[in-house]
Amino acid sequence: MHPLADYRPFLDPLPIWTRTWIWPLLIIPLCAGVAVVYKTIRCRVISRLPREIVELFFTILIGMALSALALAGVAHLMQ
């Protein structure tokens, strides 16, 4: 029997949480998409677009990493 034979969309979530190292990697395409869309709308000089997208991408990634570390520290102190 196929492992997804009893899968019902929106009722039974896909089992991606069994591998805990995969889900944090989903932040990479999310940051890339946000950076591309935001800078495509806001960039005034089109020749600087790729550089500004890369800068914003890494800014978002670093900000998310620092936020995660801060929240992990707060959670550790609360225990």
Number of C-alpha atoms within 10 A of each C-alpha: 5 6 6 9 7 9 12 10 8 7 7 9 10 12 8 10 10 9 8 8 9 10 11 8 9 9 13 13 11 13 17 18 13 15 21 17 11 13 20 15 9 9 14 10 7 10 9 11 16 14 11 16 21 15 12 19 22 15 14 19 16 12 12 14 12 12 12 12 12 12 12 12 11 11 10 9 8 7 5
